[in-house]
């Protein structure tokens, strides 16, 4: 998996970059065959913003954005938003496969 980090008018420490990479790698394990992750750090005065995009085949691009006074809580909130999307996709896919199985079971009778 490729991880791309962009800093737009922001000074991001090496420790924060490593922490973001660790969190993204952990989140990517929940999505099969994640190809790319893009992390954008933006700073506008006292507001810090993190935008996270995970790309995987057969999935929509999963995007999460969060703001805060510091990058640490913002990256955590952005990952939480992406994980919410992952859980929603898994839940919807599970219902669809259950419906398909029920239909095939009914047609077999």
C-alpha positions in Angstrom: 0.0 0.0 0.0 1.3 3.4 -0.9 0.9 6.2 1.7 1.2 9.8 0.4 1.5 12.6 2.9 0.8 16.2 1.9 1.4 19.2 4.1 -0.4 22.4 2.9 0.8 25.4 4.8 1.5 23.1 7.8 4.5 22.1 9.8 4.1 18.4 10.7 6.6 16.7 12.9 8.2 13.4 12.0 6.5 11.8 15.1 3.0 13.0 13.8 3.8 11.6 10.4 4.7 8.2 11.8 1.6 8.2 14.1 -0.6 9.0 11.1 1.0 6.2 9.1 0.5 3.7 11.9 -3.1 4.6 12.3 -3.8 4.5 8.6 -2.1 1.1 8.2 -4.3 -0.2 11.1 -7.4 1.1 9.5 -6.5 -0.3 6.1 -6.5 -3.8 7.5 -10.3 -3.6 7.6 -10.5 -2.9 3.9 -9.5 -5.7 1.6 -6.7 -4.9 -0.9 -6.2 -1.2 0.0 -4.1 0.3 -2.7 -3.4 3.9 -1.6 -3.8 6.2 1.3 -3.6 9.9 1.0 -3.2 12.1 4.1 -3.4 15.8 3.8 -2.4 18.1 6.7 -3.6 21.7 6.4 -3.1 24.6 8.8 -5.1 27.8 8.8 -4.1 29.9 11.8 -5.0 28.0 14.9 -7.2 25.5 13.0 -5.5 22.2 12.0 -7.3 20.1 9.4 -6.6 16.5 8.3 -8.2 14.9 5.2 -7.8 11.2 4.7 -8.6 9.2 1.6 -8.3 5.4 1.3 -8.5 3.8 -2.1 -9.3 0.2 -2.8 -10.7 -1.7 -5.8 -14.4 -2.5 -5.8 -14.9 0.2 -3.2 -15.7 3.9 -3.3 -12.9 6.1 -2.2 -13.4 6.4 1.6 -12.8 10.0 2.8 -12.7 11.5 6.2 -12.1 15.1 7.2 -11.6 16.5 10.7 -10.5 19.7 12.3 -9.1 20.6 15.7 -6.5 22.7 17.5 -3.9 19.9 17.1 -3.2 17.3 14.4 -3.3 14.3 16.8 -7.0 14.5 17.7 -7.9 15.5 14.1 -6.2 12.5 12.5 -8.0 10.2 15.1 -11.4 11.8 14.2 -10.7 11.5 10.5 -9.9 7.8 10.8 -13.0 7.3 12.9 -15.1 8.8 10.1 -13.4 6.5 7.5 -14.0 3.5 9.7 -17.7 4.4 10.0 -17.9 4.3 6.2 -16.2 0.9 6.2 -18.6 -0.5 8.8 -21.5 0.8 6.8 -20.3 -0.8 3.6 -19.8 -4.1 5.3 -23.2 -4.0 6.9 -24.9 -3.2 3.5 -22.9 -5.9 1.7 -23.9 -8.4 4.4 -27.6 -7.6 4.0 -27.4 -7.9 0.2 -25.7 -11.3 0.4 -28.2 -12.5 3.0 -31.1 -11.5 0.7 -29.5 -13.2 -2.3 -29.0 -16.4 -0.3 -32.7 -16.3 0.9 -33.9 -15.8 -2.7 -31.9 -18.8 -3.9 -33.1 -20.9 -1.0 -36.8 -20.0 -1.8 -36.3 -20.7 -5.5 -34.8 -24.1 -4.8 -38.0 -25.3 -3.0 
